[in-house]
Amino acid sequence: MATFTCRSMTFLALAVVLVALLTGAADAQQLSPNFYSKTCPNLATIVRQQMASAVAAEKRMGASILRMFFHDCFVNLGGPTWTVYLGRRDARTASQSDANANLPGPGSSLATLVTMFGNKGLSARDMTALSGAHTIGQARCATFRDRIYNDANINATFASLRQQTCPQASDGGAGDAALAPIDVQSPEAFDNAYYQNLMARQGLFHSDQELFSGGSQDALVKKYSGNAAMFAADFARAMVRMGAISPLTGAQGEVRLDCRKVN
C-alpha cells in the first residue's frame, strides 16, 4: 500500500472529494474507508475544511467537484453524506475525450441514459438519483439552446426566461457561454427541487426532462419530488456504487504526492 503525506491533501479536496463525495459496480474489495488512517489520520478534517472554503468562495465549486467525480469513474450545500471507500489510485494519463465519451450528453434520450449507465453497472434508479446532482451548478447556453427553442415538452414561461440570456443562433462567443442555473428554484442548495422542476417541465437539459416525459422513470421522479429523504438516501447509495466502478488498486496507477501532476 502506498504512502501519502498530509501535505498533498490540500488539493486532494479538489480531486477526490470526501465527506460529501469521493471516488468510487465493479471490484471494491481493495477500497476501504480507512485507507489513509495511518498515513494521514486527519484526512477527513483536512478535506472537509478545504471543501468548505472552496464552496464558500465559489458556489459553483460544488457542482464542479461532482462533475469531476462523474468523469473519474457539499459541504455548504446541504447534501447527504455517506461512508467513502478510499484507496482508489490515480491514473498516470488522462483523456478528456474518453471521459466525455462515457458521459451522456445534454440531448440524450431516456433510452440512451439507461443504456450508458447500465453499461457501467448502474441501474435506471441509480441514474435517476445521480441525475439529481443537477440540483446545483450552472450550464452554458450552448448546452441547452436546442432544448429551450425546439423542445415541445417545456414550460413556455421557463423557456422564455432562458431565452432572454441565451440567443437562438450561436455567436461563438459570449452568447454561447452565457450561464444559467440548472435548478431554477434553488441553484445553490442540494435538495430535491430538481425533480419538482422536471414535473413542472422546467428541466434545463433535454436529458433532464427525459426523466419525466411519460417514460419508465416518471414514478420515481414523482417520489423524489415529494420525498427529499428518499432522494438523499438513494443518491448516497448510487454515489457509493459509482465510486466502485473499475477502480485502480494494488499496483495499478499511483498515489500522487502532488495531486496536480503525476509523480
C-alpha positions, 0 to 999 in steps of 0.5 A, a space after each residue: 500500500 502506498 504512502 501519502 503525506 498530509 501535505 498533498 491533501 490540500 488539493 486532494 479536496 479538489 480531486 477526490 472529494 470526501 465527506 460529501 463525495 469521493 471516488 468510487 459496480 465493479 471490484 471494491 474489495 481493495 477500497 476501504 474507508 480507512 485507507 489513509 488512517 495511518 498515513 494521514 489520520 486527519 484526512 477527513 478534517 483536512 478535506 472537509 475544511 478545504 471543501 468548505 472554503 472552496 464552496 464558500 468562495 465559489 458556489 459553483 465549486 460544488 457542482 464542479 467537484 461532482 462533475 469531476 467525480 462523474 468523469 473519474 469513474 457539499 459541504 455548504 450545500 446541504 447534501 447527504 453524506 455517506 461512508 467513502 471507500 478510499 484507496 482508489 489510485 490515480 491514473 498516470 494519463 488522462 483523456 478528456 475525450 474518453 471521459 466525455 465519451 462515457 458521459 451522456 450528453 445534454 440531448 440524450 434520450 431516456 433510452 440512451 441514459 439507461 443504456 450508458 449507465 447500465 453499461 457501467 453497472 448502474 441501474 435506471 434508479 441509480 441514474 435517476 438519483 445521480 441525475 439529481 446532482 443537477 440540483 446545483 451548478 450552472 450550464 452554458 447556453 450552448 448546452 441547452 439552446 436546442 432544448 429551450 427553442 425546439 423542445 415541445 415538452 417545456 414550460 413556455 414561461 421557463 423557456 422564455 426566461 432562458 431565452 432572454 440570456 441565451 440567443 437562438 443562433 450561436 455567436 461563438 462567443 459570449 452568447 454561447 457561454 452565457 450561464 444559467 442555473 440548472 435548478 431554477 428554484 434553488 441553484 445553490 442548495 442540494 435538495 430535491 427541487 430538481 425533480 419538482 422542476 422536471 414535473 413542472 417541465 422546467 428541466 434545463 437539459 433535454 436529458 433532464 426532462 427525459 426523466 419525466 416525459 411519460 417514460 419508465 422513470 416518471 414514478 420515481 421522479 414523482 417520489 423524489 419530488 415529494 420525498 427529499 429523504 428518499 432522494 438523499 438516501 438513494 443518491 448516497 447509495 448510487 454515489 457509493 456504487 459509482 465510486 466502485 466502478 473499475 477502480 485502480 488498486 494494488 499496483 495499478 496507477 499511483 498515489 500522487 504526492 502532488 495531486 496536480 501532476 503525476 509523480 
